Structure formats: structure tokens, C-alpha cells
């Protein structure tokens, strides 16, 4: 593995869309007791179900700490799931793993963004994120992929989505937040995205979903379903704290043109809930100084948009909510060529994210 001093764009590499063929998907086994209740046991069962659902379509590699390696291996008993030992701080490989880039000629490399636990000392979610900042490097070592490191430029994979044809969507709430790259202007941040993902057009939504622990990651709010078409989390209820956010996003998307000059077709995905953790669920978390507060009064940022596209399938969260069936119907309509599999997402949501946040696709070169 070599760390390159050029950029993907200058080398002819770009980030493909999530629906481009994958060679595998990466996950990290959850364990930290100040984020996952009951020492992680219910989350581990939920992650195992997600891993098995993905393995139905493509190989999966799950990284587990030395302490959890044998437990993970036992729980992930499936011929297409590989378990490797890796020390980590938490389990959000969308944000800590590499963003893979390809050149369309068989080349595969990775972008290793600087990670600061979603805000560093200004609102970050844990105080020591050094092991998580090494996850991308370690994955690229395992895969023998060359690496681009954006030293000092902070970004999480969940804060961007691309269509693979030159367009990226993100949110101002996250990328322009002063706890990420306060030294850079919007134009300078766009330039880093252009250079490292080879995109030409950046569509800036004002916000992500309300009370998301990441300062509004786009992957919990809006995603591409194909070039020129997005799926946006939506509510018509003016009392929902997401109402203004949805309206603002729709206004941007209605006037946007993508890198190929296309207007955006917007599909609406209802927001489940309101969802809240129970007192018993909160009591199972063992907080440390600085841990995310867990309280039944806090509205959870549940979203059906937080799904993963895999080879021939969609793996999406269900919340045991009356809207689950409608969400599944919309996903089938948006992805008629994919098999839609709904997997219980509540335990993952209790930890602060969902299926897209805990997975990282590796495109087939
Ligand atoms: O959703 C994500 N991409 C990460 C959420 C981190 C939550 C930690 N409690």
C-alpha cells in the first residue's frame, strides 16, 4: 500500500455510484457499552442480521476487535462473511472506512479522509477517535489498495452521496459546520470533493434530518436512486421538526441541475415515528463522561433512506412502524430491478445511525 501525493482526479479515478457492482461490503462489529446497550448484545444481533442480508447478494468482511473476534465469528456463521481482527473505537465504517475510487480500467484505490468523531472537541461523539481514524488505512492495507490521505481535511462517508456521473449531494449543516473544516470556505471544500471524488457539480441541501447525531449526514435524509433521481425523507406534518428541513431540501432540488444538466426527479419517502428509546433501552447504556445522552425524551432520527444498495438488492431498515410497508413499496418502485430486503433497524438506530452508516461498499474494479 502506497500513500499517494496526487489526487484521484489527476490520476483518472472517481467514486462510482453505490449501484455500480461491488466486490464486497465492509462492516465493523459493535461493542462500546457507552453507545450500545447491554454491552452491545442486541446491536450485535442486529448487525449480524444486516451482514447476513448483504451476504445473500455479495461477500461481507466484518472487522472485530481481538476481544470480540471469536464472538463475532460465531455470530456471523455464513460462508460469504469473513471476519478480520481490527481495533476500532466504534462501528460506523461508512464514516471511518475508505471511500473507494476506481478508474474504470481495473484500478481500485481509496480515499482516507481525516476522521474526528463527528465534530472533534466541538460536539464530537467520543473523546478518543484515533483508532477509528486508522480504519480506512487498515482496510486499504488488507486490500492492497493505494491510498489518498486528506490529512487535516475532515469528512465522513455518510455526509456525501454521488451519482457516479459527476454529481454529489451533501448538506451545509454538516460540511460547513465549524467543527469539521472551519479553515476552509465552501468553494475550497467543493474543490477537495472535486479533486478526490472527481465530481463536477455539488448540490448543497441546507440540512439533514433533525437530531441526527452527525450534524445532518445526507445519507439519513436524501440519496440518489439513479442519475437524475433522488429519494428524499419527507413529512407533510408542519408539527414535525423535519418539516422545514424537507421543504428547504425540496426547494434546492427543484431548482438544481446535475453535472449533465438534468433536473432532479424527487421521490418522497415518509419519515417513521416519532420514534423514541424506551427507559429500559436507555438504562442499558453505560455512559462515560462526554457520551451521547440517552433519554426517552430524545427523538430518534429514524429514516428509511438509510439503506444500502448491494449487487441486485436493497437492504433497508424497518422500525416496526405502520409506515414500514409503505417504505418497502416505495423502495420496490424506485428499484424495480433489485430485491428489497427489510431488516430490523431499531437497535442500530438506538446507537445513532442505520444500515448505510454501518456499511461501506467496495466497488468491483
Ligand atoms: O450515522 C452515522 N453515520 C454515525 C452515527 C454515530 C453515532 C454514534 N453514537
Boltz pocket constraint, residues with backbone or C-beta under 6 A from the ligand:
constraints:
  - pocket:
      binder: B
      contacts: [[A, 35], [A, 92], [A, 94], [A, 95], [A, 125], [A, 158], [A, 213], [A, 214], [A, 217], [A, 292], [A, 351], [A, 352], [A, 353], [A, 354], [A, 357]]
      max_distance: 6.0
